[in-house]
């Protein structure tokens, strides 16, 4: 989300810059005073985009690994995975963490228990595997499958 905002801001600043270039012929000194900080802000925004994205990804993976550890502890103690992440609160987690992705509103992790992962013939099926996923931005979903123990990114 933050990266998307930076791209929109960058495009807006570029349009303003191009508009000011058209007016430049009438008053070049005044336009130059406006364009210099504008270009500095645009360049600084793009330079910060990659480090911010990497930090968000790192924090999100740390939170996801914590959830995975707690899910495995739950399964070890009870023999199956929970129906939802809310089941882990407060015994295993103080709250359900969200991803670090997003600007104004944090995006939640998506926890799914596949329907075919339950013990057959029970009144209340117990999950034997799960999928943990989150939206990583730019139309990319990242998911973890407990059966394989692997992360996978899909666009």
N, C-alpha and C positions, 0 to 999 in steps of 0.2 A: 504494500500500500504506500509506504513512504517513497519507494522508488517510482511508483506511478505518479505521485504528487510532484516529485522532482522533475519528471519528464514533462508533465503538463506545465509546470512553472518555467522550465527551460524553453519550451516551445513558445509560451506567452512572451517571455523576455526576448526571444529571437524575433518574434513578430513586431514587438515594440521597437526593437533595434532597427529592423528593416524599414519600419514606418518613419523612424527618425532620420534614417539615411535619405529618404525621399525629401524630407524637409531641410536636410543639411545644406542644400544650395543657398537657402535664404539666410541662415544665421549659423555658420559653421562653428564658431567659438562656443555658443550656448549649447549646441547639440553635443559637442565634444565633452563638455562638462557633465552632461547627462549620460552619455554612452559609456564613458570610462567606468563608473561604478556599476552600471548595468552589466557590462561585459565581465567585470570582476565577480559579481554575484552569480552570473550564469556559469562561469568557469568553476567557481568554488562549489557550486551545487553539484556539478557533474563529477568533480574530483572526490567529493564526499560520498557519492552514491554507492560505489563498490565497497568501501569499508563498512558503511552502515548496513548494507545487505549482508555482508559476511558476519557481522556481529549478530544480526537478527537470526541468521541461519544457525550460528553456533549456540545461541541461547535456546532456540527452539529445539535443537537436537538434545541439549542437556535436559530440558524439561521432559521431552519424549522418553529419553532413556530412564529418567526417574520413574515415570509412569510404568514403563516396561518392567523395571525392577520390582515395583510394588505389585504389578499384575502377576509376575512369576512367584512372588512371596505368597500372594493370595492363593494361587493354584497349589503351591507346595503344602500350605496349611489345610486347604479345604478340598483339594482334589479336582477342582474345576475353576474356570475363569468366571469373573462376575458378569452379570447381565449388562451393567453400565458402569461408567467410571465413578458415578456418584456413590456406588456401593463401597468404594474404597475410602470414602470420607466418613468419619474422622479416624478410623482405626489404622489405616495405611497411609493416608495423605491428609494434611490439614485442610486442603481444598483441592478442587479439580483445576490443575494449571491450564492456562491458555498458551497459545503460541506467542512468540515475540513479533510475529508478522502483523502488520496493520498499523495505522497511524493514530486514529482517534479511538478505535474500538479493536481490542485484541481478538484475533480469530481463535475459535475453539479447536481442540483436537476432536477428531471424529473417531469413535470407538464402535466397531461392528463385530458382532458374533455371527459368523456364517450359519445359516439354518442347518446345514448338513454336518455341523461339528458337534452335535449333541449325542449323548449316549442313547441308543434306541430303546423304546419301550418304557421310558420313565414318565411319570405324571408331569414333572417339571424338568425339562431337559437341562443338562449341565454342559456348559460350553467346554470344548477341548482345544479350541484354537480361537484366535481373534485377529482382527486387522485394526491397526492404529494409523490414522491418516491426518494430514493437514494440508491446507492450501499454501503453497510456497510463493505465490505471486506469479504474474505474467503467464497465466493459464497453465501452471504446473502444480500437479498434486503429488505429494510424497506420501508413501504408505509403507508400513512395516507389517509383515506377515509373520505371526508367531510360529507357524508350521515350518517356515524356511529360515527364520531368524535373519532375514535380509530386508534392507530398505530398497525401495524402488521409486523412481521419479517417472511420472507420466505426463506428457503434454498433449 
